[in-house]
Amino acid sequence: MKRTLIYNATLVNEGQAEPASLLIEDGTICQILKPGQPLPEDCDERVDATGCYLLPGVIDEHVHFREPGMTHKADIWSESRAAAAGGVTSIMDMPNNNPPTVTLEALEQKFTLLQRTCIVNHSCYFGATNSNYTDFARLDAKRVCGIKLFMGSSTGNMLVDKKTSLQHIFHGTDLLIAAHCEDSRLIQSNMQKYKEQYKEAEEVPVSKHCNIRSAEACYRSSRLAVQLARESGARLHLLHLTTERELALLSPEPLDNKRITAEACVAHLLFSAKDYKRMGARIKCNPSVKRERDRNALRRAVNAGLIDTIATDHAPHLLSEKAGGALKAASGMPMVQFSLVSMLELADEGVFSLPTVVEKMCHAPARLYRISQRGYLRPGYRADLVLVKRGEPWTVTAGDILSKCGWSPLEGHAFSWRVLRTWVNGHTVYQNGKVDEDYRGEPLLFER
């Protein structure tokens, strides 16, 4: 039985940032010791965390690790390495692979891939289609994190656009429905307008992406999803909100009382439409990065309790696939490795508090998805931990990037925060710039 003591840390947990030490025993948090309590001597490892902050490991509920079918740009092993280096200890992978995870057979194959190659803890979504809702009752609710519903165009032809199918989906499961909401008809209409406007040009400028994938397209679709959830009583989680207007659909009541919840993604909290000029298609994603006013409204909504979780929508593409403008450049960006330090930097700027960062990235995903014994620093919980420290600024270079695609929209950015060490189930998976590439995380289990 291995015992690890992390002492003299500042624990950020359950709304507090307080000095304490933490004892790990056989992969589980055994004890949290306040200052003045005697520290155990009989430990296999003692970690001096003076000047450091110890947080629960980040739970990223929204990643695209691209396997199976798109492994030229990412795979489960490569992206879970990046996750571990970023302090992310659990991930939930999306179903728009090739083949998509929309059959029970494909779901089992995805579980097998995750168990074989994922360095961090893991689960995956079952993707909804216009016709597979009859399979929902056969899903193992203790293993599947939720149903992914694309109410907008998607990779892998997973768009659900029939009203009767949507009604079947919302009435057909007790699992959380995680929805990508954009109105496809409006997007197509906007796209035709800009194609006509720029018909003499080679491409529509990427700065018009936020007008094609518009705020109105997001609001219409999100409003429909909320209406269906209210009519059916389903648990709805609105993914990657991007607009101020959508916030009117949400409630600030405590998370545990909600049936309709919302996620913001790191990119939409960092960037605004002003950044297209500087960064071009590197920040092109769906839904689009929108106005500075929308970004600031999202930040306020996180603090107000309207937005419940923060994730990444980690979606790697090769840089060659990001070439072009609003029509040709691929949508999506790799974010999992630098999501935590980005949020800690926003805390330094006064946008969020450290406890709010931990609440939205660790505690709330665990509660919302009803993950068993993770997401908190509590005795009896699995020891998923990240040790971070603020110090001398360092700049992200290509050599730092572990995602297989080999680039990041944050290249050239200077951070003061560093992830020093990441534990998954009490095992050190990242330290001193190195990932334990042989370790494999555990399947997440859900309390239904």
Rosetta blueprint (number, residue, H / E / L):
1 M L
2 K L
3 R E
4 T E
5 L E
6 I E
7 Y E
8 N E
9 A E
10 T E
11 L E
12 V E
13 N E
14 E L
15 G L
16 Q E
17 A E
18 E E
19 P E
20 A E
21 S E
22 L E
23 L E
24 I E
25 E E
26 D L
27 G L
28 T E
29 I E
30 C E
31 Q E
32 I E
33 L E
34 K L
35 P L
36 G L
37 Q L
38 P L
39 L L
40 P L
41 E L
42 D L
43 C L
44 D L
45 E E
46 R E
47 V E
48 D E
49 A L
50 T L
51 G L
52 C L
53 Y E
54 L E
55 L E
56 P E
57 G L
58 V E
59 I E
60 D E
61 E E
62 H E
63 V E
64 H L
65 F L
66 R L
67 E L
68 P L
69 G L
70 M L
71 T L
72 H L
73 K L
74 A L
75 D L
76 I H
77 W H
78 S H
79 E H
80 S H
81 R H
82 A H
83 A H
84 A H
85 A H
86 G L
87 G L
88 V E
89 T E
90 S E
91 I E
92 M E
93 D E
94 M L
95 P L
96 N L
97 N L
98 N L
99 P L
100 P L
101 T L
102 V L
103 T L
104 L H
105 E H
106 A H
107 L H
108 E H
109 Q H
110 K H
111 F H
112 T H
113 L H
114 L H
115 Q H
116 R H
117 T H
118 C L
119 I L
120 V L
121 N E
122 H E
123 S E
124 C E
125 Y L
126 F E
127 G E
128 A L
129 T L
130 N L
131 S L
132 N H
133 Y H
134 T H
135 D H
136 F H
137 A H
138 R H
139 L L
140 D L
141 A L
142 K L
143 R L
144 V L
145 C L
146 G L
147 I E
148 K E
149 L E
150 F E
151 M E
152 G L
153 S L
154 S L
155 T L
156 G L
157 N L
158 M L
159 L E
160 V L
161 D L
162 K L
163 K H
164 T H
165 S H
166 L H
167 Q H
168 H H
169 I H
170 F H
171 H H
172 G L
173 T L
174 D L
175 L L
176 L L
177 I E
178 A E
179 A E
180 H E
181 C E
182 E L
183 D L
184 S H
185 R H
186 L H
187 I H
188 Q H
189 S H
190 N H
191 M H
192 Q H
193 K H
194 Y H
195 K H
196 E H
197 Q H
198 Y L
199 K L
200 E L
201 A L
202 E L
203 E L
204 V L
205 P L
206 V H
207 S H
208 K H
209 H H
210 C H
211 N H
212 I H
213 R L
214 S L
215 A H
216 E H
217 A H
218 C H
219 Y H
220 R H
221 S H
222 S H
223 R H
224 L H
225 A H
226 V H
227 Q H
228 L H
229 A H
230 R H
231 E H
232 S H
233 G L
234 A L
235 R L
236 L E
237 H E
238 L E
239 L L
240 H L
241 L L
242 T L
243 T L
244 E L
245 R H
246 E H
247 L H
248 A H
249 L H
250 L L
251 S L
252 P L
253 E L
254 P L
255 L H
256 D H
257 N H
258 K L
259 R L
260 I E
261 T E
262 A E
263 E E
264 A E
265 C E
266 V H
267 A H
268 H H
269 L H
270 L H
271 F L
272 S L
273 A H
274 K H
275 D H
276 Y H
277 K H
278 R H
279 M H
280 G H
281 A H
282 R H
283 I H
284 K L
285 C L
286 N L
287 P L
288 S L
289 V L
290 K L
291 R L
292 E H
293 R H
294 D H
295 R H
296 N H
297 A H
298 L H
299 R H
300 R H
301 A H
302 V H
303 N H
304 A H
305 G L
306 L L
307 I L
308 D L
309 T E
310 I E
311 A E
312 T L
313 D L
314 H E
315 A L
316 P L
317 H L
318 L L
319 L H
320 S H
321 E H
322 K H
323 A L
324 G L
325 G L
326 A L
327 L L
328 K L
329 A L
330 A L
331 S L
332 G L
333 M L
334 P L
335 M L
336 V L
337 Q L
338 F L
339 S H
340 L H
341 V H
342 S H
343 M H
344 L H
345 E H
346 L H
347 A H
348 D H
349 E L
350 G L
351 V L
352 F L
353 S L
354 L H
355 P H
356 T H
357 V H
358 V H
359 E H
360 K H
361 M H
362 C H
363 H H
364 A H
365 P H
366 A H
367 R H
368 L H
369 Y L
370 R L
371 I E
372 S L
373 Q L
374 R L
375 G L
376 Y L
377 L L
378 R L
379 P L
380 G L
381 Y L
382 R E
383 A L
384 D L
385 L E
386 V E
387 L E
388 V E
389 K E
390 R E
391 G E
392 E E
393 P E
394 W E
395 T E
396 V L
397 T L
398 A H
399 G H
400 D H
401 I L
402 L L
403 S L
404 K L
405 C L
406 G L
407 W L
408 S L
409 P L
410 L L
411 E L
412 G L
413 H L
414 A E
415 F E
416 S E
417 W E
418 R E
419 V E
420 L E
421 R E
422 T E
423 W E
424 V E
425 N L
426 G L
427 H E
428 T E
429 V E
430 Y E
431 Q E
432 N L
433 G L
434 K E
435 V E
436 D L
437 E L
438 D L
439 Y L
440 R L
441 G L
442 E L
443 P E
444 L L
445 L L
446 F E
447 E L
448 R L
